[in-house]
Amino acid sequence: MYQLAQANYGQWKQNVTKELAQEFFDRASPIMQSAIESGGFVWSNAGGFYQDPRTVAAFDNQLIIFNMTVWQTFEDLKRFVFNQIHTATMNDRDKWFDKIPSQASVMWWIKTGELPTIQQALSKIELINQIGPSPQAFNFMQHFNWSDLTDII
């Protein structure tokens, strides 16, 4: 059996103030609670968005914040992403984050019980940016079921 991993990142605006950053982080806890309560949530790295030395080293950029989660199904993740509290924050993201010219989010299937790593997420982000959505790395616009995989996982 498989579960859905997702990763996404944002890059703080150079001129983001402490107050604006705090506004974002103040929204993070209710969003994380909403994820947990939405059904199908399995796991998140450090409770959601975080900026730690592993992430900074992986991206070689201190302005990056990074998020990974695992969900039971694609539909579970979609229901959470398009709920009111998450959508309201996404609509305000230009206050906090630069626009990223490439794909900054990705989904992929992992075996039940496994957890994604930062390196795995980075390779999936790189893959979707190189070849577009595929069964190995996809997005909401073009997603794949775990049954679309052959022996790739």
C-alpha positions in Angstrom: 0.0 0.0 0.0 1.0 3.6 -0.6 0.6 7.0 1.0 1.0 10.5 -0.5 4.0 12.6 0.3 4.0 16.3 -0.5 6.7 18.9 -0.1 6.7 22.6 -0.8 8.9 25.6 0.0 8.8 29.3 0.1 11.4 32.0 0.1 10.9 34.9 2.4 10.9 38.4 0.8 14.2 40.2 1.5 12.3 43.0 3.2 9.8 40.9 5.3 9.5 42.5 8.8 9.5 40.5 12.0 5.9 41.5 12.4 4.9 40.2 9.0 6.8 36.9 9.6 5.1 36.6 12.9 1.7 37.0 11.2 2.6 34.1 9.0 3.8 31.9 11.9 0.7 32.8 14.0 -1.4 31.3 11.2 0.8 28.1 11.1 -0.5 26.5 14.3 -4.2 26.8 13.3 -3.4 25.5 9.8 -1.5 22.5 11.3 -4.4 21.8 13.6 -6.8 22.0 10.7 -4.6 19.4 8.8 -4.6 17.0 11.7 -8.4 17.3 12.1 -9.2 17.2 8.3 -8.9 13.4 8.1 -6.2 11.4 6.3 -3.3 13.3 7.8 -0.4 11.0 8.7 2.8 13.1 9.4 4.5 16.5 9.1 8.1 17.5 9.5 8.4 19.4 12.8 4.8 20.4 12.9 4.8 22.1 9.5 6.8 24.9 8.0 10.2 25.2 9.5 13.6 26.7 8.9 16.4 24.6 10.4 20.0 24.0 9.5 19.2 20.9 7.4 16.8 22.9 5.2 19.2 25.8 4.9 22.0 23.5 3.9 19.8 21.6 1.4 18.7 24.7 -0.4 21.9 26.7 0.4 19.6 29.7 1.2 18.7 31.0 4.6 15.5 32.6 3.3 13.9 29.2 2.5 11.2 27.6 4.7 10.2 24.1 3.9 7.2 21.8 4.5 6.6 18.1 4.1 3.6 16.1 4.9 2.2 12.6 4.4 -1.4 11.9 3.7 -3.4 8.7 3.3 -4.8 9.7 -0.1 -4.6 12.5 -2.7 -8.2 13.4 -1.9 -7.3 13.9 1.8 -4.6 16.3 0.9 -6.8 18.1 -1.6 -9.6 18.5 1.0 -7.1 20.1 3.4 -5.3 22.4 0.9 -8.6 23.9 -0.4 -10.2 24.4 3.0 -11.0 27.9 4.2 -8.1 28.5 6.7 -5.4 27.2 4.3 -6.8 29.0 1.3 -7.0 32.3 3.1 -3.3 32.0 4.0 -2.3 31.0 0.5 -4.2 34.0 -0.8 -2.0 36.3 1.4 1.4 34.6 0.6 2.6 37.5 -1.5 2.9 39.5 1.7 5.6 37.1 3.0 7.2 35.2 0.1 8.8 36.0 -3.2 7.4 34.4 -6.3 9.3 31.4 -7.3 9.8 31.0 -11.0 9.8 27.2 -10.9 7.6 24.5 -9.4 7.9 24.9 -5.6 5.6 22.0 -4.6 5.5 18.4 -5.5 3.7 15.2 -4.5 4.8 11.5 -4.9 3.8 8.1 -3.6 5.7 6.4 -0.8 5.2 3.0 0.8 2.9 3.1 3.8 5.0 3.5 7.0 7.9 5.3 5.2 8.7 9.0 5.8 10.0 11.3 3.1 13.4 13.0 3.5 14.5 16.4 2.5 16.9 15.0 -0.1 14.1 12.8 -1.6 11.8 15.9 -1.7 14.5 18.0 -3.4 15.0 15.3 -6.0 11.2 15.2 -6.7 11.1 19.0 -7.0 14.0 18.8 -9.4 12.3 16.0 -11.4 9.0 17.9 -11.8 10.9 21.0 -12.9 12.9 19.0 -15.4 10.2 16.8 -17.0 6.9 18.1 -15.7 4.3 16.0 -13.9 4.9 12.3 -14.0 3.9 9.3 -11.8 7.1 9.9 -9.9 6.6 13.6 -9.2 3.3 15.4 -9.8 1.0 18.3 -8.7 -2.6 19.2 -8.2 -3.1 20.1 -11.9 -1.9 16.7 -13.1 -1.8 14.0 -10.5 -1.3 10.3 -10.7 -2.6 7.4 -8.6 -0.2 5.0 -7.0 -1.5 2.4 -9.4 0.1 4.4 -12.2 3.5 3.5 -10.9 5.3 0.5 -12.3 8.5 -0.6 -10.5 9.7 3.0 -9.9 9.3 3.4 -6.1 
